[in-house]
Amino acid sequence: MEWMFMPLRRYADFSGRSRRMEYWSWLLLQVLLAIGYWVLVIAFAGAAVLSGDLTGMFAAGGAVVLVSIIYGLLGLFFLIPGLAVSVRRLHDSNRSGWWLLGPMIPYVLIIFLTFGATAAIGPKPDQATLASLGLGILALTLVMLLMSLIVIIFMLLDGTPGPNKYGPNPKAPAPVGVFS
């Protein structure tokens, strides 16, 4: 349980190293929160359907909106510690945190390609233009998936033994003074 909340204690600390236990416990916390959110949404939606009256449906809909707003704000609050623990996890395997941008670059290119091509080809594009646009988006999607897989593999690998350029080994016991 301590590992789940460690990224919150190191909220915006992008330096140093983090163990696999800290990273995967943080992700487990995110999954548990998402499951809790969906259980609440489904329970409120089920209550709305079972109530049968319009007032009960509005109340349940309002509860879903409120829970969704709280969950969204929590997601924004957890964004920075999530990025920080991911960067520190990459540091543990002696890799730069810039690897996290690998899957994002093709994603951004897909967005620019889609909107740019839509503006450039006009309201009635021909089939060849649409096919080439589709192939470009498919290729970028495959690159994005490949880069995501590479980052996941990096997160699964054990850290470098001993100190590296990002700091001391987080698995190493802390030095204890003789007269502490």
C-alpha positions as MATLAB code, in Angstrom:
seq = 'MEWMFMPLRRYADFSGRSRRMEYWSWLLLQVLLAIGYWVLVIAFAGAAVLSGDLTGMFAAGGAVVLVSIIYGLLGLFFLIPGLAVSVRRLHDSNRSGWWLLGPMIPYVLIIFLTFGATAAIGPKPDQATLASLGLGILALTLVMLLMSLIVIIFMLLDGTPGPNKYGPNPKAPAPVGVFS';
ca = [
       0.000    0.000    0.000;
       2.906    2.332    0.746;
       4.197    1.923   -2.821;
       0.864    3.080   -4.296;
       1.082    6.491   -2.662;
       4.839    7.056   -2.999;
       4.429    8.971   -6.300;
       2.152   11.415   -4.471;
       4.860   12.043   -1.880;
       7.322   12.665   -4.741;
       4.656   14.636   -6.645;
       6.708   16.527   -9.256;
      10.100   14.908   -8.668;
      11.354   13.925  -12.111;
      14.902   13.196  -10.932;
      16.241   10.011   -9.465;
      15.052    6.463   -9.908;
      11.936    4.439   -9.074;
      11.601    0.707   -8.642;
       9.207   -1.454  -10.621;
       7.170   -1.950   -7.448;
       6.510    1.780   -7.165;
       5.570    2.161  -10.838;
       3.291   -0.872  -11.099;
       1.669   -0.181   -7.707;
       0.874    3.319   -8.943;
      -0.713    1.846  -12.069;
      -2.672   -0.616   -9.919;
      -4.029    2.334   -7.906;
      -5.123    3.966  -11.178;
      -6.874    0.770  -12.283;
      -8.627    0.375   -8.925;
      -9.836    3.974   -9.073;
     -11.116    3.437  -12.631;
     -12.963    0.282  -11.565;
     -14.494    2.168   -8.640;
     -15.561    4.976  -10.966;
     -17.244    2.605  -13.411;
     -18.958    0.678  -10.611;
     -20.437    3.963   -9.353;
     -21.486    5.056  -12.844;
     -23.137    1.713  -13.574;
     -24.836    1.685  -10.152;
     -26.226    5.199  -10.671;
     -27.301    4.397  -14.232;
     -28.956    1.197  -13.017;
     -30.757    3.146  -10.301;
     -31.981    5.572  -12.931;
     -33.369    2.782  -15.089;
     -34.951    0.965  -12.176;
     -36.525    4.095  -10.714;
     -38.797    4.490  -13.716;
     -39.697    8.075  -12.874;
     -38.244   11.188  -14.425;
     -37.073   12.706  -11.125;
     -35.062    9.599  -10.234;
     -33.466    9.591  -13.659;
     -32.427   13.241  -13.352;
     -31.014   12.630   -9.877;
     -29.032    9.609  -11.071;
     -27.817   11.550  -14.108;
     -26.667   14.370  -11.851;
     -24.855   11.886   -9.633;
     -23.089   10.432  -12.693;
     -22.036   13.932  -13.779;
     -20.753   14.746  -10.280;
     -18.787   11.482  -10.012;
     -17.380   12.067  -13.508;
     -16.244   15.593  -12.624;
     -14.543   14.329   -9.453;
     -12.891   11.495  -11.399;
     -11.709   13.933  -14.092;
     -10.233   16.318  -11.522;
      -8.530   13.404   -9.791;
      -7.087   12.360  -13.155;
      -5.681   15.855  -13.676;
      -4.226   15.817  -10.154;
      -2.607   12.418  -10.820;
      -1.159   13.424  -14.209;
       2.054   15.000  -12.895;
       2.968   12.254  -10.391;
       2.166    9.673  -13.081;
       4.560   11.312  -15.523;
       7.177   11.736  -12.793;
       7.094    8.088  -11.702;
       7.252    6.999  -15.357;
      10.317    9.156  -15.971;
      11.981    7.860  -12.783;
      11.159    4.278  -13.833;
      12.937    4.850  -17.147;
      15.836    6.406  -15.235;
      16.118    3.204  -13.204;
      16.989    1.316  -16.388;
      19.439    4.099  -17.357;
      17.153    5.514  -20.065;
      16.032    9.059  -20.609;
      12.510   10.107  -19.714;
      12.167   11.412  -23.269;
      11.269    7.852  -24.277;
       7.755    8.643  -23.030;
       7.317   10.974  -25.996;
       7.938    8.112  -28.450;
       4.311    6.939  -28.618;
       3.009   10.512  -28.498;
       4.798   11.779  -31.619;
       2.932    9.506  -34.085;
      -0.325   10.289  -32.252;
       0.181   14.037  -32.745;
       1.178   13.430  -36.376;
      -2.056   11.467  -36.929;
      -4.066   14.417  -35.627;
      -2.208   16.919  -37.821;
      -2.402   14.622  -40.843;
      -6.139   14.103  -40.400;
      -7.050   17.764  -39.927;
      -4.505   19.022  -42.450;
      -5.631   16.575  -45.099;
      -9.289   17.329  -44.438;
      -8.650   21.031  -45.015;
      -6.457   20.422  -48.067;
      -8.533   17.879  -50.006;
     -11.818   19.749  -49.803;
     -15.368   18.470  -49.533;
     -15.219   15.846  -52.335;
     -11.920   13.902  -52.201;
     -11.155   11.163  -54.705;
     -10.616    7.534  -53.690;
      -6.847    7.591  -54.249;
      -6.414   10.528  -51.882;
      -8.531    8.860  -49.216;
      -6.622    5.593  -49.631;
      -3.244    7.292  -49.238;
      -4.518    9.213  -46.200;
      -5.776    5.964  -44.678;
      -2.455    4.220  -45.311;
      -0.563    7.094  -43.714;
      -2.773    6.971  -40.632;
      -2.425    3.179  -40.474;
       1.377    3.398  -40.685;
       1.527    6.038  -37.941;
      -0.811    3.965  -35.777;
       1.473    0.938  -36.138;
       4.505    3.059  -35.225;
       2.616    4.378  -32.182;
       1.736    0.840  -31.056;
       5.321   -0.327  -31.564;
       6.705    2.593  -29.560;
       4.135    1.934  -26.804;
       5.213   -1.700  -26.658;
       8.864   -0.672  -26.404;
       8.103    1.680  -23.487;
       6.077   -1.036  -21.713;
       8.992   -3.458  -22.110;
      11.333   -0.831  -20.631;
       8.992   -0.483  -17.650;
       9.043   -4.257  -17.115;
      12.844   -4.585  -17.183;
      14.854   -4.597  -13.988;
      16.834   -1.469  -13.204;
      20.559   -1.227  -13.628;
      22.403   -2.666  -10.647;
      24.293   -0.125   -8.625;
      24.300    3.589   -9.277;
      23.794    4.997  -12.760;
      23.835    8.533  -14.176;
      20.384    9.205  -12.673;
      21.219    8.290   -9.089;
      21.808    5.446   -6.655;
      20.037    2.113   -6.919;
      16.634    2.399   -5.208;
      16.856   -1.270   -4.179;
      20.094   -0.734   -2.301;
      19.654   -0.436    1.439;
      20.204    3.045    2.790;
      23.556    3.480    4.509;
      23.189    3.385    8.251;
      25.482    5.410   10.457;
      27.338    3.578   13.206;
      26.024    5.816   15.965;
      22.536    6.535   14.570;
];
